[in-house]
Amino acid sequence: MKFNLLMAGLLSGAALMTTTALPTLAVELHFVSGSTGDDLAFYAEEFKKFTASTGDTVTIVPMPSSTTDQFAQYKLWLAAGNSDIDVYQTDVIWAPQLADQFVDLTAAAKDVVKDHFPSIVASQTVNGKLVALPAFTDAGVLYYRKDLLAKYKQPVPKTWDEMAKTAKIVQDGERAAGNKDIWGYVFQGNAYEGLTCDALEWVKSYGGGQIVEPDGSISINNPKAVAAIEQAKTWINTISPPGVLAYQEEESRGVWQTGNAVFMRNWPYAYSLGNGADSKVKGLFDVSALPSGPGGTPAATLGGWNIAVSKYSKNPDAAIKLALFISSTEFQKDRAVTRSALPTIAALYDDPDVVKAQPIVPNMKNAFLNAVARPSRGAGIKYNEVSSDFWSAVHDTLSGNGSAAANLETLEAKLTELKGAGW
């Protein structure tokens, strides 16, 4: 009798153990991101909320601000099946090239994907697979010193010619008044992906096409593209410092934020930093659409970043939760308010807190909707090679190594050979 009661008790306990859910163990996730501006400090603060909600911790793996360097490292890690990185922050153009290495997020995002701009969702969908969740978008803008334009009675320029003339007038006037370090215009002139973005804006605004068109045709070798790049060449050492040929986003912002530039091309992230307490241009600047070429229309290169989950992650469920957190309305609102980053969620452009904190955000909605995409669709998996060949040709021209006409003719030949191997 005692034996039967004992067995009944043990069986009952065993049944209880099998039907009661065990607590989920917290995990440590690794998130990799570039380090432009104060990105990493922002993420560190936001991830405290994620940890408080889930118990999971997030270690940030910093990367250089150069998107070119980031992409090269990502390819190495993913090709090796690296399981140390769980979640990647990815450029909008990388989806076709890295799709096979990322988890399909279609099911996980089914309830929230409708809140994001459809064009961004489409850009991150490869062969029906959603490979990354939208985090924030971008488009190039022109920063200008409104105090200096008013001082010299100059309007905000509408064309590249007007920008160059105004930059020279203000630059010369300020140097005569004692500011020997001021330059008229700074931009991203280094030989990397940022120069592709800048130069595409010049070429497109002149009516010179998109390097490679969406149908895969190569369009870059044309007179309008030549004229656009030749004009940019005239800026070097006249209104732009020789060192601009080594500038990326942060170097441009550094010159601007110390008060040593009249105009700057950059992304919206520089707006909140330019108005920071340590900025010498706080309250002295504004932004506008980028100038156009003769007879053309303004063109702003579409940027933006997304969140992908590695298929090699040891904790894919937790990693997906982190990706959804970074892509969420709450996270994007915090980023917009504190960093002037453009949300991918349409409703946030009318959010009162966002509008009050960062006037640039609602004003950028039309600029984003009219932005020009880099030719990742036309070039497909060969986009990185196309971009590298393009920025090299442009950098050579700006550096005085050959004319734009000669360099674009050589570029066309390289791209034709590359296309022959299959986009």
C-alpha positions as CSV (number, residue, x, y, z in Angstrom):
1,M,0.0,0.0,0.0
2,K,2.7,2.4,1.0
3,F,4.6,1.5,-2.2
4,N,1.6,2.2,-4.4
5,L,1.1,5.6,-2.7
6,L,4.7,6.4,-3.2
7,M,4.6,5.5,-6.9
8,A,1.4,7.5,-7.3
9,G,3.2,10.5,-5.8
10,L,6.2,10.2,-8.0
11,L,4.1,9.8,-11.1
12,S,2.0,12.8,-10.2
13,G,5.2,14.9,-9.6
14,A,6.6,13.7,-13.0
15,A,3.4,14.7,-14.7
16,L,3.6,18.1,-13.1
17,M,7.2,18.5,-14.3
18,T,6.3,17.7,-17.8
19,T,3.3,20.1,-18.0
20,T,4.8,23.1,-16.3
21,A,6.9,25.3,-18.6
22,L,10.4,25.8,-17.6
23,P,11.6,29.4,-17.4
24,T,13.4,30.7,-20.5
25,L,17.1,31.3,-19.9
26,A,18.4,34.7,-20.8
27,V,20.9,34.9,-23.6
28,E,23.6,37.3,-24.7
29,L,23.2,38.6,-28.2
30,H,25.8,40.3,-30.4
31,F,24.7,43.2,-32.6
32,V,27.1,44.7,-35.2
33,S,26.8,48.3,-36.3
34,G,28.8,51.1,-37.9
35,S,29.9,54.0,-35.7
36,T,28.8,57.3,-37.3
37,G,28.2,60.2,-34.9
38,D,26.9,59.0,-31.6
39,D,25.2,55.8,-32.9
40,L,26.7,53.4,-30.5
41,A,25.9,55.5,-27.4
42,F,22.3,55.7,-28.6
43,Y,22.1,51.9,-29.1
44,A,23.6,51.2,-25.7
45,E,20.9,53.3,-24.0
46,E,18.1,51.8,-26.0
47,F,19.3,48.2,-25.4
48,K,18.8,48.7,-21.7
49,K,15.1,48.8,-22.4
50,F,15.3,45.6,-24.4
51,T,17.2,43.9,-21.5
52,A,14.6,45.1,-19.0
53,S,11.8,43.7,-21.1
54,T,13.3,40.3,-22.1
55,G,16.2,39.6,-19.8
56,D,18.5,39.2,-22.8
57,T,21.6,41.3,-23.0
58,V,23.1,42.9,-26.1
59,T,26.8,43.4,-26.7
60,I,27.5,46.0,-29.4
61,V,30.3,45.1,-31.9
62,P,31.5,48.4,-33.3
63,M,32.5,48.8,-36.9
64,P,34.2,51.6,-38.9
65,S,31.9,54.3,-40.2
66,S,32.9,53.4,-43.8
67,T,30.1,51.3,-45.3
68,T,32.6,49.8,-47.7
69,D,34.7,48.5,-44.8
70,Q,31.6,47.2,-43.1
71,F,30.4,45.3,-46.1
72,A,33.8,43.6,-46.6
73,Q,33.8,42.5,-43.0
74,Y,30.2,41.3,-43.1
75,K,31.0,39.2,-46.1
76,L,34.0,37.6,-44.4
77,W,32.0,36.7,-41.2
78,L,29.0,35.4,-43.1
79,A,31.0,33.4,-45.6
80,A,32.7,31.7,-42.6
81,G,29.4,30.9,-41.0
82,N,30.3,33.0,-38.0
83,S,27.9,32.4,-35.1
84,D,29.3,35.1,-32.9
85,I,27.2,37.8,-34.5
86,D,23.4,37.5,-34.2
87,V,22.1,40.7,-35.6
88,Y,23.5,42.9,-38.4
89,Q,22.7,46.5,-39.3
90,T,22.7,46.5,-43.1
91,D,22.8,49.1,-45.8
92,V,19.7,49.3,-48.0
93,I,21.7,48.1,-51.0
94,W,23.1,44.9,-49.5
95,A,20.0,42.8,-49.5
96,P,20.5,41.0,-52.9
97,Q,24.1,40.2,-52.1
98,L,23.6,38.9,-48.5
99,A,20.1,37.4,-48.7
100,D,21.2,33.8,-48.5
101,Q,23.0,34.4,-45.2
102,F,20.0,35.9,-43.4
103,V,16.9,34.5,-41.7
104,D,13.5,35.0,-43.5
105,L,11.6,37.5,-41.3
106,T,8.4,37.4,-43.3
107,A,6.4,35.5,-40.7
108,A,7.9,37.3,-37.7
109,A,7.0,40.7,-39.2
110,K,3.6,39.9,-40.6
111,D,1.8,42.1,-38.1
112,V,4.0,45.2,-38.4
113,V,5.3,45.2,-42.0
114,K,2.3,47.2,-43.2
115,D,3.4,50.2,-41.0
116,H,6.6,50.7,-43.0
117,F,7.0,52.4,-46.4
118,P,6.3,49.7,-49.0
119,S,9.2,50.7,-51.2
120,I,11.7,50.0,-48.3
121,V,10.1,46.7,-47.5
122,A,10.3,45.8,-51.2
123,S,14.0,46.7,-51.3
124,Q,14.7,44.2,-48.5
125,T,12.7,41.4,-50.0
126,V,14.6,39.0,-52.2
127,N,12.9,36.2,-54.0
128,G,9.9,36.5,-51.7
129,K,12.0,36.5,-48.6
130,L,12.1,39.5,-46.2
131,V,15.8,39.5,-45.3
132,A,15.9,42.6,-43.1
133,L,13.5,44.8,-41.2
134,P,13.5,48.6,-41.9
135,A,15.2,50.7,-39.2
136,F,15.6,54.2,-40.7
137,T,15.9,55.7,-44.1
138,D,18.1,58.5,-45.5
139,A,18.5,61.0,-48.3
140,G,21.2,63.4,-49.0
141,V,20.6,67.1,-48.2
142,L,22.4,70.5,-48.5
143,Y,23.3,72.1,-45.2
144,Y,23.8,75.9,-45.4
145,R,24.9,78.7,-43.0
146,K,21.8,80.8,-43.0
147,D,23.6,83.6,-41.0
148,L,26.3,83.8,-43.6
149,L,23.9,83.8,-46.5
150,A,22.0,86.6,-44.9
151,K,25.2,88.6,-44.2
152,Y,26.2,88.5,-47.8
153,K,22.6,88.8,-49.1
154,Q,22.7,85.5,-51.0
155,P,19.7,83.2,-51.5
156,V,19.7,79.5,-50.9
157,P,21.2,78.1,-54.1
158,K,18.9,76.1,-56.4
159,T,21.6,74.9,-58.9
160,W,25.2,73.7,-58.5
161,D,26.4,76.7,-60.4
162,E,24.7,79.0,-57.9
163,M,26.1,77.0,-55.0
164,A,29.7,77.3,-56.2
165,K,29.3,81.0,-56.8
166,T,27.7,81.7,-53.5
167,A,30.3,79.5,-51.7
168,K,33.1,81.5,-53.3
169,I,31.6,84.9,-52.4
170,V,31.1,84.0,-48.7
171,Q,34.4,82.1,-48.4
172,D,36.4,85.0,-49.8
173,G,34.5,87.5,-47.7
174,E,35.0,85.6,-44.5
175,R,38.7,85.0,-45.2
176,A,39.2,88.7,-45.7
177,A,37.5,89.3,-42.4
178,G,40.0,87.0,-40.7
179,N,38.6,83.5,-40.8
180,K,41.4,81.9,-42.9
181,D,40.2,78.3,-42.3
182,I,36.7,78.6,-43.8
183,W,35.8,76.7,-47.0
184,G,32.8,77.1,-49.3
185,Y,31.7,73.5,-49.6
186,V,32.5,70.1,-48.0
187,F,31.2,66.7,-49.1
188,Q,32.2,63.0,-49.1
189,G,35.1,62.8,-51.5
190,N,36.9,59.7,-50.3
191,A,37.1,56.7,-52.6
192,Y,34.3,54.6,-50.9
193,E,30.5,54.1,-51.1
194,G,29.9,57.7,-49.9
195,L,31.4,59.1,-53.0
196,T,29.1,56.9,-55.1
197,C,26.2,58.5,-53.3
198,D,27.4,62.1,-53.8
199,A,28.4,61.6,-57.4
200,L,25.2,59.8,-58.3
201,E,23.4,63.0,-57.1
202,W,25.5,65.2,-59.4
203,V,25.0,62.9,-62.4
204,K,21.3,62.3,-61.9
205,S,20.7,66.1,-61.2
206,Y,22.3,66.8,-64.6
207,G,20.0,64.2,-66.3
208,G,22.9,61.8,-66.7
209,G,21.1,58.6,-65.5
210,Q,21.8,56.2,-62.7
211,I,25.1,54.5,-63.7
212,V,23.3,51.3,-64.4
213,E,19.5,51.5,-65.1
214,P,16.9,49.2,-63.5
215,D,16.8,47.1,-66.7
216,G,20.5,46.4,-66.4
217,S,21.6,48.8,-69.2
218,I,24.8,50.8,-68.6
219,S,24.2,54.5,-69.0
220,I,27.0,56.3,-67.3
221,N,29.1,57.2,-70.3
222,N,27.2,60.2,-71.6
223,P,27.8,64.0,-72.0
224,K,25.6,65.0,-69.1
225,A,27.4,62.7,-66.6
226,V,30.8,64.0,-67.9
227,A,29.7,67.6,-67.4
228,A,28.5,66.9,-63.8
229,I,31.7,65.3,-62.7
230,E,33.9,67.9,-64.5
231,Q,32.0,70.6,-62.6
232,A,32.7,68.8,-59.3
233,K,36.3,68.7,-60.2
234,T,36.4,72.5,-60.4
235,W,35.5,72.7,-56.7
236,I,38.7,71.1,-55.4
237,N,41.0,73.6,-53.9
238,T,38.7,76.5,-54.9
239,I,35.6,76.1,-52.7
240,S,36.5,72.7,-51.3
241,P,39.7,71.8,-49.4
242,P,42.2,69.4,-51.1
243,G,41.6,67.1,-48.1
244,V,38.0,66.6,-49.1
245,L,39.3,63.8,-51.3
246,A,39.8,61.9,-48.1
247,Y,36.6,63.0,-46.4
248,Q,33.8,60.6,-45.3
249,E,30.7,61.7,-43.4
250,E,32.4,62.4,-40.1
251,E,35.3,64.4,-41.6
252,S,32.8,66.6,-43.5
253,R,30.8,67.1,-40.3
254,G,33.9,67.9,-38.3
255,V,34.7,70.9,-40.6
256,W,31.1,72.0,-40.7
257,Q,30.5,71.8,-37.0
258,T,33.6,73.9,-36.2
259,G,32.1,76.7,-38.3
260,N,34.6,76.3,-41.2
261,A,32.2,75.6,-44.1
262,V,29.5,77.6,-45.8
263,F,27.8,74.5,-47.4
264,M,27.9,70.8,-46.6
265,R,26.4,67.7,-48.3
266,N,25.5,65.1,-45.7
267,W,22.7,62.9,-44.3
268,P,20.0,64.0,-41.8
269,Y,21.9,62.6,-38.8
270,A,24.2,65.6,-38.9
271,Y,21.2,68.0,-38.1
272,S,20.8,67.0,-34.4
273,L,24.6,66.9,-33.9
274,G,25.0,70.3,-35.5
275,N,22.5,71.7,-33.0
276,G,24.3,70.1,-30.1
277,A,25.6,72.0,-27.1
278,D,29.2,71.6,-28.3
279,S,28.6,72.8,-31.9
280,K,29.8,76.2,-33.1
281,V,27.0,76.3,-35.7
282,K,24.1,75.6,-33.3
283,G,21.1,77.6,-34.4
284,L,23.0,79.1,-37.4
285,F,22.1,76.7,-40.2
286,D,19.3,75.1,-42.0
287,V,18.9,72.4,-44.7
288,S,17.4,72.4,-48.2
289,A,17.1,70.0,-51.2
290,L,20.4,69.5,-53.0
291,P,21.0,71.7,-56.0
292,S,20.2,70.7,-59.6
293,G,22.3,70.7,-62.8
294,P,21.4,72.9,-65.8
295,G,17.9,72.1,-66.9
296,G,17.8,69.2,-64.5
297,T,16.0,68.5,-61.2
298,P,17.5,67.9,-57.7
299,A,18.5,64.4,-56.9
300,A,19.1,62.9,-53.4
301,T,20.6,59.5,-53.1
302,L,18.4,57.1,-51.1
303,G,20.2,55.7,-48.1
304,G,18.9,53.9,-45.0
305,W,19.7,51.0,-42.8
306,N,17.9,47.8,-41.9
307,I,18.2,45.0,-39.4
308,A,19.0,41.4,-40.4
309,V,19.3,38.2,-38.4
310,S,22.2,35.9,-39.2
311,K,21.1,32.3,-40.1
312,Y,24.1,31.2,-38.1
313,S,22.9,32.7,-34.8
314,K,22.8,30.3,-31.9
315,N,19.8,32.1,-30.6
316,P,17.6,32.9,-33.6
317,D,14.3,33.5,-31.6
318,A,15.9,36.0,-29.3
319,A,17.7,37.6,-32.3
320,I,14.4,38.1,-34.1
321,K,13.0,39.7,-31.0
322,L,15.9,42.2,-31.0
323,A,15.4,42.9,-34.7
324,L,11.7,43.6,-34.2
325,F,12.6,45.9,-31.2
326,I,15.0,48.0,-33.3
327,S,12.5,48.2,-36.1
328,S,9.6,49.2,-33.8
329,T,7.6,52.4,-33.7
330,E,8.9,53.2,-30.2
331,F,12.6,52.7,-31.2
332,Q,12.3,54.7,-34.4
333,K,10.6,57.5,-32.6
334,D,13.4,57.7,-30.1
335,R,15.9,57.7,-32.9
336,A,14.0,60.5,-34.8
337,V,13.7,62.7,-31.7
338,T,17.3,62.4,-30.5
339,R,19.2,61.8,-33.7
340,S,17.1,63.4,-36.5
341,A,17.0,60.0,-38.3
342,L,14.2,59.5,-40.8
343,P,11.7,56.8,-39.8
344,T,10.5,54.1,-42.1
345,I,7.1,54.3,-40.4
346,A,5.0,56.8,-42.2
347,A,2.9,57.8,-39.1
348,L,6.0,59.1,-37.3
349,Y,6.4,62.0,-39.8
350,D,3.3,63.6,-38.2
351,D,4.1,62.7,-34.6
352,P,4.0,65.9,-32.5
353,D,7.0,65.0,-30.5
354,V,9.1,64.3,-33.6
355,V,7.9,67.4,-35.3
356,K,8.7,69.6,-32.3
357,A,12.2,68.1,-31.6
358,Q,13.4,67.7,-35.2
359,P,11.8,70.0,-37.8
360,I,14.0,68.4,-40.5
361,V,12.1,65.1,-40.2
362,P,8.6,66.1,-41.5
363,N,10.3,68.3,-44.1
364,M,12.3,65.3,-45.4
365,K,9.3,63.2,-46.3
366,N,8.9,64.5,-49.8
367,A,12.7,64.4,-50.3
368,F,12.7,60.8,-49.3
369,L,9.8,59.9,-51.6
370,N,11.6,61.5,-54.5
371,A,15.0,60.1,-53.8
372,V,17.1,58.3,-56.4
373,A,18.1,54.7,-55.7
374,R,21.6,53.4,-56.2
375,P,21.7,50.9,-59.1
376,S,21.5,47.8,-56.9
377,R,18.5,46.5,-58.8
378,G,20.1,46.8,-62.2
379,A,23.5,45.5,-61.1
380,G,22.1,42.8,-58.7
381,I,24.8,40.8,-57.0
382,K,27.5,42.7,-58.8
383,Y,26.5,46.0,-57.3
384,N,29.5,46.3,-55.0
385,E,31.9,45.9,-58.0
386,V,29.9,48.4,-60.0
387,S,30.0,51.0,-57.2
388,S,33.7,50.5,-56.6
389,D,34.5,51.0,-60.3
390,F,32.3,54.1,-60.3
391,W,33.7,55.8,-57.3
392,S,37.2,55.0,-58.5
393,A,36.5,56.7,-61.8
394,V,35.1,59.7,-60.1
395,H,37.9,59.9,-57.5
396,D,40.5,59.8,-60.3
397,T,38.8,62.7,-62.0
398,L,38.5,64.8,-58.9
399,S,42.2,64.1,-58.2
400,G,43.3,65.2,-61.6
401,N,44.1,61.7,-62.9
402,G,42.4,61.9,-66.3
403,S,39.4,63.7,-67.6
404,A,35.8,62.7,-66.8
405,A,35.2,61.8,-70.4
406,A,38.2,59.4,-70.5
407,N,37.5,57.9,-67.1
408,L,33.8,57.3,-67.8
409,E,34.7,55.7,-71.1
410,T,37.0,53.3,-69.3
411,L,34.3,52.8,-66.7
412,E,31.8,51.8,-69.3
413,A,34.2,49.2,-70.7
414,K,34.8,47.7,-67.2
415,L,31.1,47.6,-66.5
416,T,30.4,46.0,-69.9
417,E,32.9,43.2,-69.1
418,L,31.4,42.8,-65.6
419,K,27.9,42.6,-67.1
420,G,29.1,40.0,-69.6
421,A,29.8,37.7,-66.6
422,G,26.2,38.2,-65.5
423,W,24.8,40.8,-63.1
